[in-house]
């Protein structure tokens, strides 16, 4: 058997890149301009632009002219939120992901449920990994500050690209033919949310340090933690059990922050790699090595949880009868403010802003 973590890329007899090594991923894709799926250079094959947020989804919620908020707080138009991709791989992404997933989303939460019941969650899990990878690759072209007199720094300058390698392997598994092994599947949650007329019909948020992605399309909310083997979903059960109604946008985002916070507290996370029994990668498999025994968590840090909550929920904070916006942000930053629960820990139906009160979150390890 080949080593679980190999330092060399694997090509088959036709020259197809089956396994993209960490070194190649960083040098050719993250720091270079090769196709992020097949690894080929623009001088070898035709390229076009791949929408980071799929074009069908932008049409579904009519936001081509809308804006996504970037990690630096600035806005970028969805219609031009694209990355380069070779035309062949772009077509492959459409066939494998966009066609079946767009059909499911077009029927709302019931359509998504039918897709999961019919084929399981693997396609959606890999699609979420694809979104996560594309969003971070886009950051390498976006200036941290458009005023270049202060220096030419990019949003991605602080990224350790090697830590995104596992998500990249997942995102291109349809191309590499890699099997998704046992325990590779991370925490994934599908929730029906309310369609409040005051809310946008689309929302997306990442917590890069916790390898967590949240996306909402109309009445569908999907949560994914990519590197926890499903542990965090069980860890936040005390939170999930107290959600007794349909969430609004702010509440849905807070749940994403809870999942991300659980992941950064995981003391003995699984490790991941790729293996094959031959040099051509004919039986390539992405594998997980789960922790021995039960999952363990570091002591809960309300400041760490609050930091995630503040970054995810800052745009929802406003003055209430009891707090100024600045006070609410300070409480949120120390994990003493919740959109989900009131001061008695009871779910706030509909997330009525007037009912918001400071309350500590209560996720715990299994």
Secondary structure as the mmCIF struct_conf table of DSSP 4:
data_model
#
loop_
_struct_conf.conf_type_id
_struct_conf.id
_struct_conf.beg_label_comp_id
_struct_conf.beg_label_asym_id
_struct_conf.beg_label_seq_id
_struct_conf.end_label_comp_id
_struct_conf.end_label_asym_id
_struct_conf.end_label_seq_id
BEND BEND1 UNK A 4 UNK A 5
BEND BEND2 UNK A 7 UNK A 8
STRN STRN1 UNK A 10 UNK A 11
TURN_TY1_P TURN_TY1_P1 UNK A 13 UNK A 14
STRN STRN2 UNK A 17 UNK A 19
HELX_RH_AL_P HELX_RH_AL_P1 UNK A 22 UNK A 24
HELX_RH_PI_P HELX_RH_PI_P1 UNK A 25 UNK A 30
BEND BEND3 UNK A 31 UNK A 32
BEND BEND4 UNK A 34 UNK A 34
TURN_TY1_P TURN_TY1_P2 UNK A 36 UNK A 38
TURN_TY1_P TURN_TY1_P3 UNK A 42 UNK A 44
BEND BEND5 UNK A 45 UNK A 45
STRN STRN3 UNK A 47 UNK A 51
BEND BEND6 UNK A 52 UNK A 53
HELX_RH_AL_P HELX_RH_AL_P2 UNK A 55 UNK A 61
TURN_TY1_P TURN_TY1_P4 UNK A 62 UNK A 62
TURN_TY1_P TURN_TY1_P5 UNK A 64 UNK A 65
BEND BEND7 UNK A 66 UNK A 66
STRN STRN4 UNK A 67 UNK A 69
HELX_LH_PP_P HELX_LH_PP_P1 UNK A 70 UNK A 70
TURN_TY1_P TURN_TY1_P6 UNK A 71 UNK A 72
BEND BEND8 UNK A 73 UNK A 73
STRN STRN5 UNK A 75 UNK A 77
HELX_RH_3T_P HELX_RH_3T_P1 UNK A 78 UNK A 80
STRN STRN6 UNK A 82 UNK A 86
HELX_RH_AL_P HELX_RH_AL_P3 UNK A 87 UNK A 93
HELX_RH_PI_P HELX_RH_PI_P2 UNK A 94 UNK A 98
HELX_RH_AL_P HELX_RH_AL_P4 UNK A 99 UNK A 105
TURN_TY1_P TURN_TY1_P7 UNK A 106 UNK A 107
HELX_RH_AL_P HELX_RH_AL_P5 UNK A 108 UNK A 119
BEND BEND9 UNK A 121 UNK A 121
HELX_RH_AL_P HELX_RH_AL_P6 UNK A 122 UNK A 138
HELX_RH_3T_P HELX_RH_3T_P2 UNK A 139 UNK A 141
BEND BEND10 UNK A 142 UNK A 142
STRN STRN7 UNK A 143 UNK A 143
BEND BEND11 UNK A 144 UNK A 146
HELX_RH_3T_P HELX_RH_3T_P3 UNK A 148 UNK A 150
STRN STRN8 UNK A 154 UNK A 154
HELX_RH_3T_P HELX_RH_3T_P4 UNK A 155 UNK A 158
HELX_RH_3T_P HELX_RH_3T_P5 UNK A 161 UNK A 164
HELX_RH_AL_P HELX_RH_AL_P7 UNK A 165 UNK A 171
TURN_TY1_P TURN_TY1_P8 UNK A 172 UNK A 172
HELX_RH_AL_P HELX_RH_AL_P8 UNK A 173 UNK A 176
TURN_TY1_P TURN_TY1_P9 UNK A 177 UNK A 177
STRN STRN9 UNK A 179 UNK A 180
TURN_TY1_P TURN_TY1_P10 UNK A 182 UNK A 184
BEND BEND12 UNK A 185 UNK A 185
STRN STRN10 UNK A 188 UNK A 192
TURN_TY1_P TURN_TY1_P11 UNK A 197 UNK A 198
BEND BEND13 UNK A 199 UNK A 199
BEND BEND14 UNK A 201 UNK A 201
STRN STRN11 UNK A 202 UNK A 207
HELX_RH_3T_P HELX_RH_3T_P6 UNK A 208 UNK A 210
TURN_TY1_P TURN_TY1_P12 UNK A 211 UNK A 211
STRN STRN12 UNK A 212 UNK A 217
TURN_TY1_P TURN_TY1_P13 UNK A 218 UNK A 219
STRN STRN13 UNK A 220 UNK A 225
BEND BEND15 UNK A 226 UNK A 228
TURN_TY1_P TURN_TY1_P14 UNK A 229 UNK A 230
HELX_RH_AL_P HELX_RH_AL_P9 UNK A 231 UNK A 235
TURN_TY1_P TURN_TY1_P15 UNK A 236 UNK A 236
HELX_RH_AL_P HELX_RH_AL_P10 UNK A 237 UNK A 240
TURN_TY1_P TURN_TY1_P16 UNK A 241 UNK A 242
BEND BEND16 UNK A 245 UNK A 245
HELX_RH_AL_P HELX_RH_AL_P11 UNK A 249 UNK A 264
TURN_TY1_P TURN_TY1_P17 UNK A 265 UNK A 265
STRN STRN14 UNK A 266 UNK A 266
BEND BEND17 UNK A 267 UNK A 268
STRN STRN15 UNK A 271 UNK A 275
BEND BEND18 UNK A 277 UNK A 278
TURN_TY1_P TURN_TY1_P18 UNK A 279 UNK A 280
TURN_TY1_P TURN_TY1_P19 UNK A 282 UNK A 283
STRN STRN16 UNK A 285 UNK A 289
HELX_LH_PP_P HELX_LH_PP_P2 UNK A 290 UNK A 291
BEND BEND19 UNK A 292 UNK A 294
STRN STRN17 UNK A 297 UNK A 297
HELX_LH_PP_P HELX_LH_PP_P3 UNK A 298 UNK A 300
HELX_RH_AL_P HELX_RH_AL_P12 UNK A 302 UNK A 313
HELX_RH_3T_P HELX_RH_3T_P7 UNK A 314 UNK A 316
BEND BEND20 UNK A 321 UNK A 322
HELX_RH_AL_P HELX_RH_AL_P13 UNK A 325 UNK A 333
TURN_TY1_P TURN_TY1_P20 UNK A 334 UNK A 335
STRN STRN18 UNK A 338 UNK A 338
BEND BEND21 UNK A 339 UNK A 340
STRN STRN19 UNK A 341 UNK A 341
TURN_TY1_P TURN_TY1_P21 UNK A 343 UNK A 344
BEND BEND22 UNK A 345 UNK A 345
STRN STRN20 UNK A 347 UNK A 347
HELX_RH_3T_P HELX_RH_3T_P8 UNK A 349 UNK A 351
HELX_RH_3T_P HELX_RH_3T_P9 UNK A 353 UNK A 355
STRN STRN21 UNK A 357 UNK A 357
#
